[in-house]
Amino acid sequence: MPSAPPTRIHILMLEDDPAHAELARRALIDAGISVLIIRVETRADFQRQLSESTPDLILSDYSLPTFDGLEALRLVQVSAPDIPFIFVTGTMGEEVAIETLKTGATDYVLKKHLARLGTSVRRALREASERRERHEAEQKLLQSNEQLRALSAHLQQVREDERIRIARQVHDELGQALTGLKLDLSWLVNDLVKTNPALSQKVQALTERIDATIQTVRQISTELRPGVLDNLGLVAAIEWQAHDFQLRTGVRCTTTNMVDEVMWGEDFSTTFFRIFQETLTNIIRHAEASAVEVVMAVDAGRFVLIVRDNGKGITAAAIASTKSIGLVGIRERAALLGGLAVFSGGPGLGTIVTVSIPLSSAEPLGDKTP
């Protein structure tokens, strides 16, 4: 609900005739409005009052000997646009009235109809209060969104750090343990080959199973955090992921790279790589495509990734839906670095995902090649 107007309204009045100012004050008192009116006549006094305090409302004559009411309105629009501004004037043609309202005036009241001044002031104050409350609500919503985005960024970073930690533990500790076990079994095979051929064959079979387990460990480690991303950079990682996608799914995946091979910062590279992975996952789940085209380019100071498939296409409803978690995740990842993710397509036309992030957030670490 809008907040009630203040018990005493502070009004700044631009009026060169004290008698007219008194008539306006009495009209407001008769309407049940308690007021404190400061009357000024000159531009200098008007600006001084605005700088010293913020009035609840401004009443202004339209024509003054040394200062024009429309000029006063323009000054207020620049310095304090939220203050209601009402013209109280002797005469005002329709064209002039329209001009004042277009410039930002809240209302106008003719001096011969001062009985409606109270209604105009109440409405102006109510609308100003509603605007303030709406602005405060918008600011709170913006702050809440920023907090949620910061939390999302933190959670993604925590998850990425955990992926890196687990990948290293799986690759180094578990991989090394399995390799050591394989070496011990190889020694047993060599020792048993002459004394117990049957047992030697079982040990050999166990060695092969360990080899398969080592490959599984490497695959899990790579899926958690591909080493190519950290060792060779974003472009190489996307090309590797596209090739791996084609091998695993049978969907033809071609890449076109128009970007210099640079080792970008970790956040930038990880964001783009995870977006690409999520896009490929969406293609497998929903697109029913037989071919995917990937383009990497730099345009207008932004790194651009375009993924186009020839599948069944995406609908406008799916793009707009908050239930499309994959699309929401892609948008959020891009937004965290000041980027944009755009989805387009249609039934039978395939889907195009275009992600662009400013290079200013990339923090290049240097050339990939020494």
Buried (B, 14 or more C-beta within 10 A) or exposed (E): EBEEBEEEBBBBBBBBBEEBBEBBBEBBEEBEBEBEBEBBBBBEBBBEBBEEEEBBBBBBBBBBEEBBBBEBBEBBBEEBEEBBBBBBBEEBEEEBBEBBEEEEBBBBBBBEEBEEBBEBBBBBBBBBBEEEEEEEEEEEEEEEEEEEEEEBBEEBBEEBEEBBEBBBEBBEEBBEEBBEBBEEBBEBBEEBBEEEEEEBEEBBEBBEEBEEBBEEBBEBBBEBBBBBBBEBBBBBBBBBBBEBBBEEBEBEBEBEBEBEEBBBBBBBBBBBBBBBBBBBEBBBEBBEBEBBBBBBBBEEEBBBBBBBBBBBBBEEEBBEEEEBEEBEBBBBBBBBBEBBBBBBBEEEEBBBBBBBBBBEBBEEBEEBEE
